[in-house]
Amino acid sequence: MSSATRFTSRNPDIVTSRPVVYIRLMNLREQVEDLLPAWERWYPSLFDAACDLGLIKAQVCDPSTLLLTNRHARVRQRAEEYHRQKWGVEPDDQ
């Protein structure tokens, strides 16, 4: 009995065979080359080709979310709030 054969009922005489399917994860370059093998003739960059083929999509976001200083400030603020909640420290006590 192969590894792809499974018992489908309590009766061991009844079996069904299912093929084993492996999904290969492809990186962006492999995906583009799979859809358009000669993409380098028409596109200056891999990202332009991937965008036109619908593999990647741009998202509009608030510019302030792109600044690392803002991200770090939010992380620090959350950490300070958690610390205050955990230890019962009031913001005025500091």
C-alpha angles and dihedrals in degrees: 000000000000125000089252093061116096135185110238100184140025089264107088090203091069113073135159125203119221124184116244110241122203119196113212114210111223127201121231095267092052092049092051093046090049091055098035114016096187097044093135090069093063106026130060093210141021091242093056090052093046091050093050091047091052096244094122129026131199118237125206113230139168109277091226090065090062095061112095092210090061092047092050091046090055092048091049091047092051091048091051091048091050090049091051092049094047097047098032094240117159118220090238092057094068 
